[in-house]
Amino acid sequence: MTAAITLSHISKTFGTKTVLKDVTFSIEPGTIVGYIGPNGAGKSTTVKIILGLLPQSAGTIELLGQPLRPEDSAYKRHIGYVPESADVFDALTAREYLTLIGQLYGLSEQDAGQKAAALAEIVGLAPAFDRRITAYSKGMRQLVLIIASLLHDPDILFWDEPLNGLDANTVLVIEEILVELRNRGKTIFYSSHIMDVVQKLSDRIILLNDGTVAADGPFNTITQGADTNLQELFNELTGFAEHGEKARAFVDIVTGGGADA
């Protein structure tokens, strides 16, 4: 089976700072990968390199068995992307914006509009579909971005913190959408700081720390059967065990003293 994503010995430097160091992995189609790590570990840089938005300093990338050539835009039709933060043409209505995005991916105006409207209906966005996005809440904007990433039926999804701003019921719907997409052969590269969701959804977890892959595999494999959860594993592998101490020091400053003060 041809891998959906293959990274071989990827490195990236910005000036004198090395952000990625010899990152190598291969992901099969029909897999949900949780890509996690502390802030500054290189997660967003990795995604931008895979998308062709940043050049790597060393190494090679293949998408669906083909070498990545950023100058060739054809590969982008196979990709759906939800960035952690994105500028949306908020002077447009959701209908106008999504119809435009669909057309950019090669859909006809009619097909893009009809498909976007049908998807918006399912996720509860229909009542505001013809309102300008400038009036949308954060969660509503996030649903627009999610729909935009799926309109053209991509093979690979890159979703960075996709649940930001969504209410609990909508989160459940989006989680089930991800599972259904995986079951239909789509590859999902999913980055989030919500560890319980990553643990629940991911077939495979890749943990990046200080620009290198610190763990890679199914949750039960990387924990070696230990009685732990992903948050505890994350803390252990990133060397962070000071959360309690930091919390007490923070609250001491807020309250002017210790618990017995």
C-alpha positions as CSV (number, residue, x, y, z in Angstrom):
1,M,0.0,0.0,0.0
2,T,1.3,3.4,-0.9
3,A,1.8,5.6,2.1
4,A,-0.3,8.8,2.4
5,I,2.5,10.8,4.0
6,T,6.3,10.0,4.1
7,L,8.9,12.2,5.7
8,S,12.5,11.2,5.5
9,H,15.1,12.9,7.6
10,I,13.4,16.3,7.6
11,S,15.3,19.1,9.3
12,K,14.5,22.8,9.5
13,T,16.5,25.7,10.7
14,F,15.6,29.4,11.1
15,G,18.9,31.3,11.2
16,T,20.9,29.7,14.0
17,K,17.9,27.9,15.5
18,T,17.1,24.3,14.5
19,V,13.4,23.6,14.9
20,L,13.2,20.1,13.4
21,K,16.0,17.5,13.7
22,D,15.9,14.5,11.4
23,V,12.2,13.9,11.6
24,T,11.2,10.6,9.9
25,F,7.8,8.8,9.7
26,S,5.5,7.2,7.2
27,I,1.7,7.2,7.5
28,E,-0.6,4.7,5.8
29,P,-4.0,5.7,4.3
30,G,-7.0,5.3,6.6
31,T,-5.1,6.4,9.8
32,I,-5.8,9.0,12.4
33,V,-2.5,10.3,13.7
34,G,-2.4,12.5,16.8
35,Y,0.6,14.8,16.3
36,I,1.4,16.3,19.7
37,G,4.1,18.1,21.6
38,P,4.8,21.2,23.7
39,N,4.6,24.7,22.3
40,G,7.6,25.3,20.2
41,A,8.3,21.6,19.6
42,G,8.0,22.1,15.8
43,K,4.5,20.7,15.1
44,S,3.2,23.7,13.1
45,T,6.5,23.9,11.2
46,T,6.2,20.2,10.3
47,V,2.7,20.8,8.9
48,K,3.7,23.9,7.0
49,I,6.5,22.0,5.4
50,I,4.3,19.1,4.4
51,L,1.8,21.5,2.9
52,G,4.6,23.2,0.9
53,L,4.2,26.5,2.7
54,L,7.7,26.3,4.1
55,P,10.8,24.7,2.5
56,Q,12.7,22.1,4.6
57,S,16.4,22.6,5.2
58,A,17.1,18.9,4.6
59,G,15.2,15.7,3.8
60,T,12.4,14.6,1.5
61,I,8.6,14.5,1.5
62,E,6.2,12.3,-0.4
63,L,2.4,12.7,-0.5
64,L,0.5,9.7,-1.9
65,G,3.7,8.2,-3.2
66,Q,4.7,11.3,-5.1
67,P,7.6,13.7,-4.2
68,L,6.3,17.0,-2.9
69,R,6.8,19.8,-5.4
70,P,5.5,23.1,-3.9
71,E,5.5,24.7,-7.4
72,D,3.0,22.1,-8.6
73,S,-0.4,23.0,-7.1
74,A,-2.1,19.7,-8.2
75,Y,-1.2,18.0,-4.9
76,K,-3.2,20.6,-3.0
77,R,-6.5,19.1,-4.3
78,H,-5.7,16.0,-2.2
79,I,-5.3,18.0,1.0
80,G,-7.7,19.6,3.4
81,Y,-6.3,22.0,6.0
82,V,-7.7,23.6,9.2
83,P,-5.1,25.9,10.7
84,E,-5.0,26.8,14.4
85,S,-5.8,30.3,13.4
86,A,-6.9,31.6,10.0
87,D,-8.0,34.8,8.4
88,V,-11.4,34.4,6.8
89,F,-13.0,36.8,4.4
90,D,-15.5,37.8,7.1
91,A,-17.1,40.4,4.9
92,L,-18.6,37.5,3.0
93,T,-21.5,35.3,4.2
94,A,-20.6,31.6,4.9
95,R,-22.4,30.6,1.7
96,E,-20.3,33.1,-0.3
97,Y,-17.1,32.1,1.3
98,L,-17.6,28.4,1.0
99,T,-18.8,28.6,-2.5
100,L,-15.6,30.5,-3.4
101,I,-13.4,28.0,-1.6
102,G,-15.1,25.1,-3.5
103,Q,-14.6,26.8,-6.8
104,L,-10.9,27.3,-6.0
105,Y,-10.7,23.5,-5.5
106,G,-12.3,22.9,-8.9
107,L,-16.0,22.5,-8.0
108,S,-18.6,24.3,-10.0
109,E,-20.3,27.2,-8.3
110,Q,-23.6,25.3,-8.1
111,D,-22.0,22.1,-6.7
112,A,-19.9,24.0,-4.2
113,G,-22.9,26.0,-2.9
114,Q,-25.2,23.0,-2.6
115,K,-22.6,20.9,-0.9
116,A,-21.6,23.6,1.5
117,A,-25.3,24.2,2.4
118,A,-25.9,20.5,3.0
119,L,-22.9,20.3,5.3
120,A,-23.8,23.4,7.2
121,E,-27.3,22.0,7.8
122,I,-25.9,18.9,9.5
123,V,-23.6,20.8,11.9
124,G,-26.2,23.4,12.8
125,L,-24.8,26.3,10.9
126,A,-27.8,26.7,8.5
127,P,-29.7,29.4,10.4
128,A,-26.6,31.7,10.0
129,F,-25.5,30.5,6.6
130,D,-26.4,33.8,4.9
131,R,-25.1,36.1,7.6
132,R,-21.7,37.7,7.2
133,I,-19.0,35.8,9.0
134,T,-17.9,39.0,10.8
135,A,-20.9,38.3,13.1
136,Y,-20.0,34.7,13.8
137,S,-18.8,33.3,17.1
138,K,-15.4,31.5,17.3
139,G,-17.1,28.2,17.2
140,M,-19.2,29.1,14.1
141,R,-16.0,30.3,12.3
142,Q,-14.4,27.0,13.2
143,L,-17.2,25.1,11.6
144,V,-16.8,27.2,8.4
145,L,-13.1,26.3,8.3
146,I,-13.9,22.6,8.9
147,I,-16.4,22.6,6.0
148,A,-14.0,24.4,3.8
149,S,-11.3,21.7,4.4
150,L,-13.7,19.0,3.3
151,L,-15.7,20.4,0.4
152,H,-13.4,18.9,-2.3
153,D,-13.3,15.4,-0.7
154,P,-9.5,15.4,0.1
155,D,-7.5,12.3,0.7
156,I,-5.4,13.8,3.6
157,L,-6.6,16.2,6.3
158,F,-4.4,18.4,8.4
159,W,-6.4,19.7,11.3
160,D,-4.6,21.9,13.9
161,E,-6.7,22.4,17.1
162,P,-9.9,21.8,15.1
163,L,-12.2,21.8,18.2
164,N,-11.4,25.3,19.3
165,G,-14.6,27.1,20.3
166,L,-17.0,24.3,19.6
167,D,-19.7,23.3,22.1
168,A,-19.8,19.8,23.6
169,N,-22.4,18.5,21.3
170,T,-20.7,19.7,18.2
171,V,-17.4,18.2,19.4
172,L,-19.1,14.8,19.5
173,V,-20.3,15.2,15.9
174,I,-16.8,16.3,14.7
175,E,-15.2,13.4,16.5
176,E,-17.6,11.0,14.7
177,I,-16.9,12.7,11.4
178,L,-13.2,12.0,11.8
179,V,-13.8,8.4,12.6
180,E,-16.1,8.0,9.6
181,L,-13.6,9.7,7.3
182,R,-10.9,7.3,8.6
183,N,-13.2,4.3,8.0
184,R,-13.5,5.5,4.4
185,G,-9.8,5.5,3.8
186,K,-9.0,9.2,4.6
187,T,-5.8,10.0,6.4
188,I,-6.1,12.5,9.3
189,F,-3.1,14.3,10.7
190,Y,-4.5,15.8,13.9
191,S,-2.8,18.2,16.3
192,S,-4.3,19.2,19.6
193,H,-3.5,20.0,23.2
194,I,-6.7,18.2,24.4
195,M,-4.9,15.0,25.3
196,D,-8.0,12.9,26.1
197,V,-9.5,13.6,22.7
198,V,-6.2,12.7,21.0
199,Q,-5.9,9.5,23.0
200,K,-9.5,8.6,22.2
201,L,-9.4,9.2,18.4
202,S,-5.9,8.4,17.4
203,D,-4.8,5.1,15.8
204,R,-1.3,6.3,16.2
205,I,0.4,9.0,18.2
206,I,3.6,10.9,17.2
207,L,5.0,13.0,20.0
208,L,7.5,15.7,19.0
209,N,9.8,17.2,21.6
210,D,12.5,19.7,21.0
211,G,12.3,19.0,17.2
212,T,12.7,15.3,17.4
213,V,10.3,12.3,17.5
214,A,10.1,11.2,21.1
215,A,7.4,8.6,20.7
216,D,5.6,7.0,17.7
217,G,3.0,4.3,17.7
218,P,-0.4,3.2,19.0
219,F,-1.1,4.5,22.5
220,N,-0.9,1.0,24.0
221,T,2.4,0.4,22.3
222,I,4.1,3.6,23.3
223,T,2.9,3.2,26.9
224,Q,4.1,-0.5,26.9
225,G,0.9,-1.5,28.7
226,A,1.5,0.8,31.7
227,D,-1.4,2.1,33.6
228,T,-1.2,5.7,32.5
229,N,-2.9,8.2,30.2
230,L,-1.7,10.3,27.4
231,Q,-1.3,13.5,29.5
232,E,0.9,11.6,32.0
233,L,3.0,10.1,29.2
234,F,3.2,13.6,27.6
235,N,4.5,15.1,30.8
236,E,7.0,12.2,31.3
237,L,8.4,12.3,27.8
238,T,8.7,16.1,27.7
239,G,10.3,16.2,31.1
240,F,7.6,18.3,32.7
241,A,6.8,17.4,36.3
242,E,6.4,20.9,37.8
243,H,2.8,21.6,37.2
244,G,1.7,21.3,40.9
245,E,4.6,23.4,42.1
246,K,4.0,26.1,39.4
247,A,0.3,26.2,40.2
248,R,0.9,26.7,43.9
249,A,3.5,29.5,43.3
250,F,1.0,31.2,40.9
251,V,-1.8,31.1,43.4
252,D,0.4,32.2,46.2
253,I,1.1,35.4,44.3
254,V,-2.6,35.9,43.5
255,T,-3.7,35.4,47.1
256,G,-0.6,36.9,48.8
257,G,0.5,33.8,50.6
258,G,0.3,30.1,51.1
259,A,-2.7,28.0,51.9
260,D,-2.4,28.7,55.6
261,A,-1.7,32.4,55.2
